[in-house]
Amino acid sequence: MKTPAFFAAAASLLIALPATAQDLIHKTSPHSVSVTLDRLSAAVEGAGATVFARVDHAAGAESVGETLPPTEVILFGNPALGTPLMQASRTAGLDLPQKILAYQNADDELDIVALGDLERFDHRRRQADGEAVSPAGDAHGLDSGYTVDASKSR
């Protein structure tokens, strides 16, 4: 059985390794969280990828008697692209599938955020011979047309 100390140690490790501002791509959307992620999901699927899951963090908070403004994440990817990455480096599973977070910020605006530093992804996924293995282009699609109607640049 895992102890509270184990969870505290795991949480502190995650907190100690946060994504920096340079690691993130930020966009805004004139739509609600739900509508934005519906549109992003449709665009992702239209581009041939799969939406594997959608997580409603506000609903999770509500389930434990807490509140959180609308906050959702979609997890998506393309097994034809992700599988070679995982074959080269199983730890790619920590980065895959790709994720996009949409949330209502303190100013009641909608932010869309994705991890964006593909060079760091490459660095973490080096093969034994030193050759980088990475997805081609903009893996999360925030700059490849997925969000043309769902968001605008920040």
Secondary structure, DSSP 4 states (H G I P E B T S, - for coil): ---HHHHHHHHHHHHHSPPPGGGEEEEEESS-HHHHHHHHHHHHHHTT-EEEEEEEHHHHHHHTT----SEEEEEEE-HHHHHHHHHH-GGGGGT-SEEEEEEE-TTSPEEEEEE--HHHHHHHT--TTS-----SS-TT-TTTTTTTTT-EE-
